[in-house]
């Protein structure tokens, strides 16, 4: 199966000089080949978007909202089809793919109401017969570079906001699971979005670099690893673009002695191993505050034994494979590294029974205990089903562990002490905080974003920050006078 670009409302008909294999992670088989865009192909997409912008920016707010409402209805009606596409190329189980789409729908629903947030301000008679007012206008062509782990949700964090604000978009999805982006492009076209407003180019670094360098691309939104986020931010801003680059994570879950340990254990397993740990908001470190470590580790181990790992299309499977064989091998290498460094390998995911094809990219849930902060299993963003337990002697020591980590995406605290929870949310240097909530992804009318090495740029994703990112302010000072204008005055204007 050929997977190709969508440019100017049409499937690309050119001949790709380079292509990539797209795998079914549960079987290890190649399910399709995706065309890799050259710099010239990206230029074609940007040209189509630029031509469409002159019309789309002048479309009424009502027209933009109508398209977004229609897209929302189509997405909701066909979400099971999209979930199947995600599972076939990413590997996450169908129920998890459905959850991703549901959260994406919330972001689309927010964009349906953007006209309310595009209202400016007006001051009558700021000076004598002089009015001052502000308006928000779209930027132009914007680029979105999205990761493999949420092939529908992350693009829909950005694309609906950008389009509803009057911009046109060039999306470069991950080459590992590209078909979801094409499905979204088809739905937007069916919803009535004019040709060229939303374009999809597939590929790798060559396509990314051209988006970052193209003089007609005014802004770039990115989600991925911290090294690439830093590269995107530095390259994009050097080329005069507005950039929001969301990077990696090492999310900690602090468990205090007064916590409900059954609730905490359930949450640790759910947040650590859902989607095989391939989430930027996955819990990868549990900080157990003495004396609950042994009991908590025991409860987590018991729950891991009951996790059903297998092909996400089979009934009852809770965790699927990793996205590629190379990524599985990289994650698996940390099991030996952690044990060599002195951590206790409590549960070895290599021994997990698998309900699926032996050729799939499998690794079961893995649990380490007695992990030190200088071990690679702690310092590295593993992005797989590997959960580490760090022991802390006190609340203060636990906070020090979290705040010392260079990542600042998400964190959670489990406790029944309201005072401790309030102190934690105040003191912790993290962008998103959960209190007895292990995956604190904000609802769509707030914004998603981390601190420190988890975010490069000033704007978080979606919500009010998204509207701010995809518009720029203009202030108009207006005076309508009688025929006598009052004569020449070279002094600096004063408000009187």
N, C-alpha and C positions, 0 to 999 in steps of 0.2 A: 504494500500500500504506500502510495506517495503522499507525503504531507508537505504542502507548499504554502507560500505566502498569500496573504490577502491584501492587495494594493488597489486603492481606488474603487473598492466595492467588487472587485473581481479576483478570482483565483489566478495567480501568476502563471504565465504560460511559457516562461523562458526555460532554458536548460541550465541546471545548476552545475557549477564546476566542482563543488564539494557537497557531500551529503553525510548524514550521520545515521547510525542504527538507533531505532527506538525499540526497547525491549518490553516484553511482558515479564515483570519481575517475578511473578509466581511460577513461571514455567522456564524462564531463562531463554525463551525463544524471541527472535526478532519479529516484531509485529508490523514494522513499517520502516520507511526511510524518509528522513526529513531533509529538505533542501536547506543548505546553508547560504545565507545572503552574502553577497559581496558588498563592498562599499558602494558600488554603482546601484545595486538593488535597493539598498537603504536610501540612496539619493532619490530613486523613483518614488519610494513610499513617502519621503518627506515632501517631495514636489506635489504629490497627490494631496497630502494633508494641507500644504500651504495654499493650494488652489481652493480647497474646500473651506478653508478658514475664512476667506473673504466673504463667503455667503453665510456660513454657520454663525459667525460672531454677530451677524445682524438678524439671525432668527429670533423670534420673540421668545421671551421667557416661557410663555404658554406652550409654544411649539416644542421647546427643549424638554419641558416637563412632560408633555404628552408622549414624546418618544421614550422617555425614561420610564413612565408608567407602563407603556406597552411592552418594553423590554422586560420589566419586572414580571409582568404576567406571563410572558413567554418562558422566561427562565423558571418560574415556579411550575408551569405546566410540564416542562421537559427536564426537570431536575433529575429524574431517575436515569434518563439517557446520558446526561452529563456525568452522573456518578459512575456509571459503567465505564465511560471513557477514562475517568480519573483512575479507577481501580485497575483497568487494563494496562495503563502506562506508568502509574506511580506505584501501585501495589497496595495502598491502604485499603482496608476492608470497606465494603459498600456502605455500611452504616456510618463509618467515619467520613467517607466522601460525601454522604448526604448531609452530615453535620457541617462540613466545610461550605457546602452550597447554601445551607440555611443562614449561616453567618454572612455569606456574600449577599444574600437577599436583603439582609438588614442594611448593608452598606448602600445597596441600590435604592432602597426605600428612603434613606436619608437624602440621596441625591434627588429624588423626586420632589423634595421640599426645598431645594436650594434657592428658588426665587425669593423665599422669605429672607435668606441670608445675604442676598445680593443687593438689598436696599442700602442706599447711601444715606447721608445726612444733609440737612438743609438749614441754613441760618439766614433768616430774612433780616435785612437792614443791619448787617454786621458793621457797615459804615453807612453814611447817609445815602440812601437809595442804592446801596451796594449789597448784593446777596452773595453768599458763599455756600457752595455745596460740593459734596464728594460723591464720586461714582466709582464702582469697581468694574474693571474691564478684563477680558481674558488676555492671556499672554501671547497665544499663537499656537504653533506646533509644539507639543510636549512629548517627551519620550518616557516610556515605562519599561523597566527591565525587571522581570519577575523571576522568582526562584522555582525550583522543581517541587518543593514540598507542599505548596498550595497552588496548584495550577489554575484554579478558578477564583478562589477567595482573594488572593493578593492582587491580581490584576483588577478585580472589582473593588478593591480598596481605593484605587486611584482613577481608573478609567471613567466611571460614572460621574464622579465629582468634576473631573477635567472637562468632560463633554457638556455637562449641565451648566458649567460656568462659561461655555462658549468657545473652548479650545478644541483643537483637533489633535489626534493621538497616533503615535507610532508605538506599538507594543512589540517588545522582543521577549517572548517567553523562554523558559528553559528548553533546551534542545532534548532533554531527557523525556519530557512528557508534553509535547507541543500541541496535541490535538484539541485540548480543552479551549485553547485560545481561538482556534479556528471555529469551534462550535459557538463561542461567544460572538465572534464576528458575524456569523450567519444569523444569529438571533437579533443582533443590532440592526442588520439590514432588513430583516423581516419586520422589525418594530418601526421601520420608517426612517432610520438614520440615513442622511444623504451619503452618497458615495464619497469616499475620501476622508470622512470625519474620523473613522476608526480603521486603522491599518495594522496588519500583523506581518512582521518579518521574523523569520526563524534564523538561527545560526549560533555563532560562538563569539569569540573575542573580536573578530573582524567587524561584525555587525555592531557590537557594543561600542567599539572605539569610534566607528563612524557616527553613531548617534551622539556620542559625547563631544565630538569635534565639529559636527555639522553646524554652520552658522545660522541656519534657519530653525534649529531646535532651541527653544527658549528655556526649557526646564526639563529636568530628568528626575524621575522617582525610581528608586532602586530598593530591593530587598535581597539580602544574601549574606555571605560570610563577611566578617570584619575586614580582612585584608582587601577583598574586592570592593567593599563599601568605601573604604578609605581611598582606594584607587579611583573609583567612580566620582567621589566627591572632589578629589584634588584635580582630576582631569576635567571634569565638567565645569567647575568654577574657574579653572585656568582659561577655559574657553568662553567665559562670560555667561555661564548658565546659572540659573537658580537650581539647586540640587538638594534633595532629601534622600539620604542613603542610610537605610536601616541595616545594621550589621548583625553580628553573631550574639551568642548568649551563653551564659553558664548560670542557669536559674537555680537559686537555692530555696529550699523549703525548711524553715526553722520549726522544730517541734519542741515546745516547752514541756516541763514535767507535768503540768496540770492538764495537758491536752487529752482529748479523747483519742487514745492510741489506735483504736479500730478505725475511726474516721481518718486519722492521719495515714495509716497504712493503706487503706483503700485509695486515698488521694495520691499517695506516692506511686503506687503501681499504675493507677489510671493515667496520671500526668507524666510518668516516666516512660511508659511503654506504649501509650497510644500512638498510632501511626509509626510504630517501630522506633519511637524516639526522634523521628525526623520532623520536629517542630521547633521553631525558634522560641516558643514558650513552654517547651517541655521542661519538667523538673529533672535535672541531672545530678543535683547534690541535695541530700537530706542532711541537715545539721541537727543532730540529736543532742539535746542539752541534758547533761547528767541529772538523774540516774536512769533515763528511759532508753538508752541505746540498745541494750541487749534485748529487752522486750520488744521494742519497735522493729529491730532487725528480724526477730523471729516471726513477727506478724507479717512483715513484708514478704519474707521467704515463703510462708504458707500460702499467701495469695498468688505469688508468682507460679507456684506449682499448678494452680488451676487455670492459668491463662492458656487459651486455645489459640495456637499459632498455626496459620495456614492460609490457603488461597482465599482471598477476601470475597470471592463469589460463592464460596461453599457455606452452607448453613452453620452457624455457631462460631465461626472464626472471629476472633477478637483482635488479632494482630497479624499483619501481613509481612511480606518480605521487605528487604531494603531495596532501594530504587535501582541499583546496578550491582553487578558482580564486583566491580572495582571498589565501590563504596563499601560493600559488605566485607570485603577483605581488609580494607583499611580499619573499619570499626573492630573487626575480629582481632586485629593485631594488638589492640589495647588490652585484651584479656591477659595475654602473656606479659605485656609491659607492666600492667598493674601488679600482677603477682610477683614479678621480678623486683619491683620497687618496694615490696613488703606489705602491700595491702592484702586483706583476707578475701579470697574469692569464694563468696558464700553460695552463689548460684552461678553456674557456668552455662551460658546460653547455647553453647555448642552441643549440649546434650539434650536439648529440648525436642520432644516429639513434634513432628511436622505433619499437618494435614494438607499435603500438597505435593506437587511434582518435586522429585529429588533435585532437579536441575535449577530450581528456583533459588533466589538470592536470600537464603534464610540465615537468621541468627536469632535465637530466642532471648527472652529477658535475662539480663545479667545483673548481679548484685555484688558490689564490693563493700566491705566494712573496714574500719580503721584506716581510712584514707587520709593522707597528709596533703597539705596544700602545695607542696613542691613536687608532687607526683604528676606525671603527664596525664593520667586519667582524671585529674582534677583541673590542671591548667588548660588543657586543650578542649576545644569544642568538638566533642566526638560525633555528635549528631546521629546517634543510634541508640539502641536499647540497652544502655549501660548506665546503671544508677550507682552512685557512690555515696557512702555514709561517712560523714566527718563527725567526730565526737567533740563536744564543746563542754567545758566545765560550768559555764554560766551563760545567762542571757547576754551580758556584755561581751563575753568572748565570742558568742555566736554572731552578734552584730559586727564585731571587728572582722570576722571571717568574710561576711558578705560584703562589707564596705571596702575591704582590701582587694577584692577581685576586680580586675579591669573591666569586666562586663557589667552592664547595668540595665538589662532588659526587663526582666520580671522577677518577682520573689513572692513568697508566701510565708505566713506565720500561722501555726496551729496552736491555739491556746483557748482556755475558757476565762482568761483574765483580761477584761476590757482595758484596764490600765496599761497592761503590757502591750496589747495590740495597738493602742493609740500611740504609745511611745515608739513602737516599732515603725509605724507608718510615718512618723515624724522624723525619726533619726536615720532611716535607711536611705542610702543613696542609689535608688533604683527608680526607673520611670513608671513601672506598673506594680502595684502591691495588692496582694490578696490576703484577706483575713479569713482563715478557714476556707479559703478558695484557692485551689492549687494552680489553676490556670487563669489568672485575672486578665483575660483579654477584654478590653473595654467594649461596651455597647457602641453602636455606630454613631450616636450623637455625642460621644466623647471622642478622644483621639488616641491612636496607638503609637507608642514610641518609647524608646529607652533612653538611658543616660550613658555617659562615659563612652566606651568603645562600642557601644551598641547603637549609636546614632551619630551620623555626621551631617550637619546642617541644623537649621533652626526650627524646622516644622516637622511635627509628627504626621502620621498617616490618617487619612479620612477624617470625618467629623469637621468641626470648626477649623481645625488646622489645615485640613484639605482645601477648604474654600479659600482660606488665606493664601495657601501656596499657589493655587491655580488662578489667582487674580492679582491685579496690581491697582493701586489706588490712584485716582486722579482728582485733584481739587480745582474747581472752577470758581473764579471770582467774576461776577457779572454785574454790569451797570447799564440800565436803560434810562437815558436822560431826555430832558427837554432839548429843543434845538440849540439852546445856548449851553455850551459845554463848560464854560468858565475860564477859558484861556490857557496859555502855556504855563506850566509850573514844573521846574526841573528838580524840585525837592523830592526826597524820598516819600512815598505814599504814607499818609497817616490816616488812621481810622477815627473819624470824628462824627 
